Amino acid sequence: MMRGIRIILVKGVSEEDPESYYIEAGDDDGKRRFDHHNEFSSNPAPCVDDRIQRISDYSKIKITHFDADTFFALMEMLGLSRVINQELIDLDLMGKIDTNGATVLPNLGMNNSTRQYMVGLSVISGKFEFPRWNGKDIDVTEVVESLIFPLMDTIKVIRLGKEKMIQGEKAYQRCKEKTYTKGKVIFLCVEKPEDSFDGNLPFEDNYKVVVIYSRRRESISLRVRPDVDLQVSDKIFAGVPFAGHPRAAGSLRGKKFTKEQAKKVRKELEHLLS
């Protein structure tokens, strides 16, 4: 299907590679490299970046992760974007959600088809065991090819997303019951993949910052409410470096952290907001 094009999962742009194209890979030149993080945050999200065009055969595409935003940019590069039914998907809104989080939508997009599709895509890619970068580059061409057909079934993906969001609300309530947090910053620990939830949900309970520790991935993620004057990307809290979007960042890919480190991050953020 991809006519010799390879897709490689990388940590970021490590050295100049004139034969490759990069999506969200930590650099931007508007020709072969397209990013919208950190110093490039003024750029459009790749799913709506009109600089991204169909590429020629036998090129490599390098990505740092796989989400809805990345997927639609990939489809544009591969010349397959028209194959997917976009009547129920607003790509402009997808870009806003990817950059600013689901707080741009009422009720965090529980009844929004674009948001539901984004969540459903994560569910399907998880079932296909899309890998995470863990110290070395990975050829993910085959898994992306396997994902294209199921992700074309827009109605099914949206339905899966809605089901996952309902489950996520219940998982958040269970998780919250286990870890009572007093203050402006809440700490939550996700023990199992099936207990994952939207990191923006605690904003409904008036928390200003969310710290989530994933035991499976041994990673820490941060979410900041839109009305809070705090940026967490390209910052270090309690000795843990974070990267991503200004209000939605995670500990560095390929690095492992402990639950105790996550708690110390929460404590430092609470102090910053006091």
Buried (B, 14 or more C-beta within 10 A) or exposed (E): EBEEBBBBBBBBBEEEBEEBBBBBBBBBEEEBBBBBBBEBEEBBBBBBBEEBEEBEEEBBBBBBBBBBBBBBBBBBBBEBBEEBEBEBBBBEBBBBBBBBBBBBBEEBBBEBBBBBBBBBBBBBBEEBEBEEBEEEEBEBBEBBEBBBEBBBBBEEBBBBBBBBBEBBBEBBEEBBEEEEBEBBBBBBBBBEEEBBBBBBBBBEEEBBBBBBBBBEBBBBBBBBBEEBEBBBBBBEBBEBEBBBBBBBBBBBBEEEBEBEBBBBBBBBBBEEBE
